[in-house]
Amino acid sequence: MNPLSVDADAPVLLTGATGLLGRHLHRRFADHCRLVPLGLSRQPSGGLTADLAEPSAADALLATVRPGLVIHAAALADVDACEGDPARAWRLNVQATALLADALARHCPDARLIHISTDQVHDGPGPHGEDAAAPANVYALTKLWAEEKALALPGALVLRTNFFCRDGGLAGWALAALETRQPITLFDDILFNPLYVDDLADMLAALVRRGAAGRVNLAAAGPGLSKGDFIRRLAAAFDLPLDQATAGASRHRPGTARRPRDMRLSTDRLAALLGHEPSGVDDGIRRLQAAGRRAREAGGDDG
């Protein structure tokens, strides 16, 4: 069964397919639909490359592929890189989204657009609902601007999210550091409620099937936790020592961009759309463990 669309003949275009989230979505959906993965400079397996920030490229791509659904996961997500080069951040995050939405309106007016955004558009005390935003850095500002460009297309769905997996991001970095006994700092002053990447994919598919539109927070249920406590729970789950870890404040971290301190997302609207509460952070960590065991047994990627 195609988890993303009732129309098995309509291709699904996945942008950002060579990025961290895109690679996971590619693996999750490739066997269930006519997936066309798209990269910017690197060609994904069985896919294409295109610079969507070039007007002619977006038009040519959509005129050829004519997707029924687009999952727009492409972005410049390096917060400090965005801060250091706002023009590049605007081009890749805002202009590419605007041109993609415009080209969809011309060539595939019945197609749906799913735009992947970020919990970083929020600042101040959480948990945050979908109606407000307070971007604290260039990355967050460009992602919020891109949301508006996506929502100009009728029926578009914007998913604000934070996720974790084994092969990158905070969890991947932390597990690698703990396994090799590298010194790390645990930030207890940054709060979030991230989803395990496979839960993210499952909920994305469920929202598509339900015809959800507008902004939806795609996050783990529960009160959330600090990034320091998240790493502590990973260490406990994977039986890794914390003797090389020290508690610290985020103001001492390297980097030029200001980071928000509380990115926890309210999941009220998500639960109403799904008809049940989303999974929690600890549920996701258990799934991450299970995926690792399966991968070791099979000799493959542990997600």
Phi and psi in degrees as a GROMACS rama.xvg file:
@    title "Ramachandran Plot"
@    xaxis  label "Phi"
@    yaxis  label "Psi"
@TYPE xy
-78.2372  114.674  ASN-2
-76.6663  -8.62899  PRO-3
-106.544  -26.0184  LEU-4
-154.802  145.459  SER-5
-77.8694  -16.258  VAL-6
-93.9154  99.4229  ASP-7
-68.6118  -16.9864  ALA-8
-88.2439  -15.1119  ASP-9
-85.4038  124.642  ALA-10
-65.2555  153.647  PRO-11
-111.154  118.89  VAL-12
-92.8205  125.089  LEU-13
-114.125  108.788  LEU-14
-85.7705  158.13  THR-15
68.4493  29.4013  GLY-16
-70.0783  -13.7185  ALA-17
-97.3915  -1.36397  THR-18
-82.0498  177.625  GLY-19
-61.7719  -52.8173  LEU-20
-68.6023  -41.8497  LEU-21
-58.6225  -39.3331  GLY-22
-62.3842  -40.0133  ARG-23
-68.6597  -42.6799  HIS-24
-65.1503  -36.3159  LEU-25
-59.0225  -49.8299  HIS-26
-64.7191  -36.4066  ARG-27
-69.9862  -38.3865  ARG-28
-108.327  -11.0629  PHE-29
-59.6428  -33.5402  ALA-30
-86.8989  -0.452148  ASP-31
-117.566  -6.13258  HIS-32
-157.853  172.893  CYS-33
-80.903  80.9013  ARG-34
-85.9461  131.486  LEU-35
-114.236  99.2519  VAL-36
-80.3724  140.766  PRO-37
-126.158  133.275  LEU-38
-117.323  165.381  GLY-39
-84.7847  -59.3702  LEU-40
-116.386  -23.316  SER-41
-107.044  133.45  ARG-42
-84.8363  120.053  GLN-43
-71.6571  158.995  PRO-44
-56.75  125.179  SER-45
70.1519  17.5933  GLY-46
-125.658  -157.489  GLY-47
-131.779  168.336  LEU-48
-123.669  145.978  THR-49
-166.971  146.434  ALA-50
-97.2315  98.6781  ASP-51
-67.8672  -13.3444  LEU-52
-78.2666  -6.15721  ALA-53
-93.8498  120.537  GLU-54
-53.3824  -42.7056  PRO-55
-68.4241  -30.5034  SER-56
-68.9765  -45.2424  ALA-57
-62.06  -43.2011  ALA-58
-62.2995  -47.858  ASP-59
-63.4952  -41.5559  ALA-60
-61.9368  -50.0565  LEU-61
-73.4045  -30.6322  LEU-62
-65.6809  -28.2721  ALA-63
-87.0202  -49.684  THR-64
-76.434  -41.245  VAL-65
47.8712  64.3008  ARG-66
-74.0413  156.238  PRO-67
-91.3768  -17.6946  GLY-68
-148.681  138.206  LEU-69
-122.992  125.666  VAL-70
-103.33  109.193  ILE-71
-96.5717  90.9926  HIS-72
-102.969  -0.56677  ALA-73
-74.317  136.499  ALA-74
-171.254  158.683  ALA-75
-89.2795  102.008  LEU-76
-102.832  1.42385  ALA-77
-75.9996  108.894  ASP-78
-61.3778  -43.6734  VAL-79
-71.8739  -33.6258  ASP-80
-63.9096  -39.4095  ALA-81
-63.8373  -41.5491  CYS-82
-64.4576  -37.2752  GLU-83
-78.4085  -21.7098  GLY-84
-141.215  75.53  ASP-85
-59.3164  -32.841  PRO-86
-64.5252  -41.9193  ALA-87
-67.0212  -39.702  ARG-88
-60.8197  -44.2771  ALA-89
-62.8177  -42.7253  TRP-90
-62.7406  -49.3111  ARG-91
-79.2199  -29.584  LEU-92
-96.1126  -41.1861  ASN-93
-96.482  -56.5327  VAL-94
-61.7527  -42.1729  GLN-95
-61.1352  -40.4903  ALA-96
-67.5061  -42.3242  THR-97
-62.9138  -45.0017  ALA-98
-68.007  -35.9904  LEU-99
-63.6575  -46.1335  LEU-100
-63.2934  -41.6467  ALA-101
-63.2376  -44.0555  ASP-102
-67.0523  -36.6288  ALA-103
-61.7877  -42.9325  LEU-104
-60.9968  -34.5785  ALA-105
-79.538  -45.5056  ARG-106
-99.2363  -28.0362  HIS-107
-138.551  65.1965  CYS-108
-62.1757  -19.2355  PRO-109
-94.3764  -2.33252  ASP-110
-74.7714  153.7  ALA-111
-104.174  144.744  ARG-112
-113.98  125.321  LEU-113
-110.687  114.637  ILE-114
-106.236  124.888  HIS-115
-88.5613  117.715  ILE-116
-112.289  -156.115  SER-117
-143.152  152.778  THR-118
-72.0462  -11.0449  ASP-119
-71.9904  -7.10558  GLN-120
-70.4335  -7.96927  VAL-121
-104.822  152.797  HIS-122
-149.735  167.491  ASP-123
84.2875  179.778  GLY-124
-63.5162  135.313  PRO-125
-105.84  -175.895  GLY-126
-75.5055  147.333  PRO-127
-97.7038  135.688  HIS-128
-82.7107  -178.711  GLY-129
-81.9578  -12.101  GLU-130
-85.3768  -16.7932  ASP-131
-122.496  158.215  ALA-132
-155.284  152.188  ALA-133
-149.425  78.3739  ALA-134
-63.2034  133.107  PRO-135
-104.165  -6.15605  ALA-136
-150.81  174.971  ASN-137
-63.1495  -42.2298  VAL-138
-56.1207  -50.7436  TYR-139
-61.7491  -40.2483  ALA-140
-63.0079  -43.6606  LEU-141
-69.7707  -33.5654  THR-142
-69.8022  -37.7883  LYS-143
-65.6498  -40.8737  LEU-144
-63.0838  -41.528  TRP-145
-63.69  -35.6316  ALA-146
-55.7559  -44.9954  GLU-147
-62.7395  -39.4643  GLU-148
-64.418  -40.78  LYS-149
-66.5503  -41.7592  ALA-150
-72.7611  -8.77953  LEU-151
-67.2148  -18.5354  ALA-152
-89.2195  123.719  LEU-153
-55.5032  135.823  PRO-154
81.5603  3.00966  GLY-155
-67.0171  148.764  ALA-156
-120.779  123.554  LEU-157
-107.245  125.345  VAL-158
-112.811  111.405  LEU-159
-87.2577  126.721  ARG-160
-154.447  167.62  THR-161
-145.716  136.215  ASN-162
-136.016  164.135  PHE-163
-134.838  152.871  PHE-164
-155.27  178.184  CYS-165
-86.4477  -25.2175  ARG-166
-102.458  22.415  ASP-167
168.737  -178.632  GLY-168
68.711  -166.027  GLY-169
-61.314  -46.0972  LEU-170
-64.6821  -45.1383  ALA-171
-62.2576  -42.9428  GLY-172
-64.1758  -45.976  TRP-173
-64.4286  -44.6421  ALA-174
-63.8521  -40.5956  LEU-175
-64.1267  -40.9583  ALA-176
-66.9147  -41.8357  ALA-177
-67.2835  -39.5976  LEU-178
-64.721  -31.7051  GLU-179
-101.157  9.34254  THR-180
59.0072  39.6959  ARG-181
-84.6016  145.979  GLN-182
-66.0013  133.504  PRO-183
-137.207  156.316  ILE-184
-108.134  133.438  THR-185
-101.114  115.206  LEU-186
-88.5751  113.209  PHE-187
-96.7081  3.84698  ASP-188
-108.114  12.119  ASP-189
-120.864  119.685  ILE-190
-108.569  142.852  LEU-191
-159.996  173.376  PHE-192
-140.784  76.1265  ASN-193
-76.8795  154.509  PRO-194
-100.805  144.957  LEU-195
-64.3338  140.572  TYR-196
-60.7003  -34.5793  VAL-197
-70.5471  -33.8021  ASP-198
-65.2668  -39.8364  ASP-199
-57.278  -48.1984  LEU-200
-62.1921  -42.5781  ALA-201
-63.9861  -42.5252  ASP-202
-71.595  -35.8715  MET-203
-57.5816  -48.1009  LEU-204
-61.908  -41.0707  ALA-205
-63.3383  -40.4887  ALA-206
-66.954  -37.1878  LEU-207
-62.567  -45.6671  VAL-208
-62.8903  -30.9651  ARG-209
-86.1988  -1.34544  ARG-210
71.2006  27.0043  GLY-211
-63.6254  145.19  ALA-212
-142.15  166.461  ALA-213
83.7452  -158.391  GLY-214
-93.0119  134.913  ARG-215
-137.311  130.575  VAL-216
-77.4315  123.477  ASN-217
-110.379  93.2415  LEU-218
-146.246  172.112  ALA-219
-78.3888  146.821  ALA-220
-71.7918  162.5  ALA-221
103.584  -179.234  GLY-222
-76.3015  -9.36652  PRO-223
82.2199  -178.443  GLY-224
-161.377  169.485  LEU-225
-79.2525  161.155  SER-226
-65.153  -31.6166  LYS-227
-63.7525  -45.9765  GLY-228
-66.9754  -32.3578  ASP-229
-60.5014  -44.8916  PHE-230
-67.2749  -37.5126  ILE-231
-61.075  -40.5547  ARG-232
-68.6149  -37.2395  ARG-233
-61.437  -45.3364  LEU-234
-60.5289  -43.045  ALA-235
-64.437  -42.849  ALA-236
-65.6186  -35.351  ALA-237
-101.222  9.3163  PHE-238
54.2714  51.6268  ASP-239
-113.41  144.314  LEU-240
-75.5895  150.078  PRO-241
-113.26  18.5654  LEU-242
-68.6824  -17.4454  ASP-243
-98.7359  7.97539  GLN-244
-103.161  140.946  ALA-245
-131.274  147.746  THR-246
-77.1134  145.455  ALA-247
-157.698  174.918  GLY-248
-103.495  143.335  ALA-249
-64.4799  -21.1549  SER-250
-66.4839  -15.7126  ARG-251
-93.8547  -0.936301  HIS-252
-73.4735  152.401  ARG-253
-71.4639  158.575  PRO-254
123.044  156.54  GLY-255
-99.5734  -25.9668  THR-256
-83.8656  143.661  ALA-257
-73.4667  134.571  ARG-258
-105.605  140.214  ARG-259
-67.3671  151.525  PRO-260
-92.9384  -26.917  ARG-261
-131.846  102.541  ASP-262
-109.424  15.8388  MET-263
-62.3665  134.483  ARG-264
-107.27  135.807  LEU-265
-68.7676  137.085  SER-266
-108.744  17.989  THR-267
-61.006  -48.1427  ASP-268
-68.3244  -38.992  ARG-269
-59.3652  -46.9282  LEU-270
-62.0237  -39.3576  ALA-271
-65.0187  -40.0079  ALA-272
-71.0597  -38.4122  LEU-273
-78.1511  -26.5788  LEU-274
84.589  9.9982  GLY-275
-163.301  163.974  HIS-276
-68.7114  142.865  GLU-277
-69.8064  167.879  PRO-278
-68.746  158.924  SER-279
-96.6899  174.5  GLY-280
-60.8808  -45.0452  VAL-281
-65.009  -35.3298  ASP-282
-59.4339  -43.6887  ASP-283
-64.6738  -39.9409  GLY-284
-63.353  -38.1497  ILE-285
-65.1734  -38.5953  ARG-286
-67.112  -36.2545  ARG-287
-62.3235  -43.053  LEU-288
-58.955  -48.4481  GLN-289
-62.8818  -40.1063  ALA-290
-63.3639  -37.5914  ALA-291
-64.5053  -41.9989  GLY-292
-63.0082  -44.3607  ARG-293
-62.8728  -40.9132  ARG-294
-66.5354  -40.4419  ALA-295
-64.3087  -39.2159  ARG-296
-65.7554  -34.5151  GLU-297
-91.6801  -10.2821  ALA-298
74.9856  30.489  GLY-299
-125.209  -159.846  GLY-300
-72.0706  136.017  ASP-301
-99.334  17.0653  ASP-302
